[in-house]
Amino acid sequence: MGSRISRFGLYMMAFLSVGTALYSMRFAAIPAGVWLGIDDGIRSVVERIPLSALSHMIVAPIALFAGAFQFFGSIRAHRPALHRAMGRVYVVACVVAGIAGLATALHASGGPIAGLGFGTLAVLWIAVTVGAWRAAVMRKFDLHRLLMRFSYAMTFGAVTLRLQIPLFIMAGYASYSDVSVWLAYTAWIPNVIVVGLWSMVEALRKSALMPA
Ligand code: HEM
């Protein structure tokens, strides 16, 4: 039963991640002058700092997409070369999109408080992802698994952010830019807490301090 629930969770995570990544790819049309359904606040950020904003908005979805399949045990077991190749793509995309995201955070449409939330996220995202990659290179696979969970919890913030927007709008906020001061924190901190609790329960079960 438990494993069926976690498999359903994995499929849901992959489905939402791939959907969000593909939807975000509309930013790749901006250099050709096509602005498909882009919020006015975000448009003004892109117009002010096109290089860092577009580098972030086009590369970050690659991380979201590549990471979505890394948690499937079947891929890791049967296609280890694919897991390593996708892992490299994921790490490079996180570092490039993270640096560009940090630069973009300084100009966030929600102002400096939103910028602080996104900036903190960018620094943690890069540090945790690089740490996870180094752990794999050093063959410390338990640490690699744990850090990659935290890394993807932050990456998945791109999904939870977009799921939260309609809830804030229903609560009376007018647009994305009004809400982003909250989203810069609510999009990723709960994900990190969930992964922390999940990993703690798992460790307790392994040590037989808690029933399976
Ligand atoms: C985890 C670290 C991340 C950081 C620090 C970060 C940072 C930012 C910042 C500062 C903005 C501008 C927001 C504003 O002006 O209000 C932004 C927008 C954007 N980011 Fe990220 N981001 C991250 C992850 C991702 C991921 C994984 C994706 C993948 C889809 C993504 C895709 C986008 C897109 C498409 C936008 C344009 C606005 C929108 O469509 O909502 N970001 N990000």
Residues whose N, C-alpha, C, O or C-beta is under 5 A from the ligand:
A	BS01	HEM	T20 A21 S24 I42 V45 H56 M57 A60 P61 L64 G101 T104 A105 H107 A108 S109 G110 F118 L121 A122 W125 M154 T155 A158 S180
